[in-house]
Amino acid sequence: MAGSGLIKSLAEREQALARQLEEARQAALAKVKEAEAQAAQILAEAEQAAREMEALFRRQIAEAVAQIESEAKAKAEAEAQAIAEGSAARLTEAVEVVLREVLP
């Protein structure tokens, strides 16, 4: 009889250990799922931050390009004005020379 009591006791202990093992497995699984959820949240936040930085850089680049274009346009207009004024002066001088030679 003592042998069957020992077997029953060992069987109960085995069942208790199996329950504890299952509870530990479930707890570990829950922690893994929680960690995965946190990782997904961190990834989503990082991706959003990257998108915001990209948008900021694109705006800064667009502003810099617009500034460069504005400066280049102003410089080109100033050079065109200088050329036009220089050409007008030379044209006036050429007309005067022609008129002096044609009209005595």
MODELLER restraints for C-alpha pairs under 7 A, 6 or more apart:
rsr = mdl.restraints
at = mdl.atoms
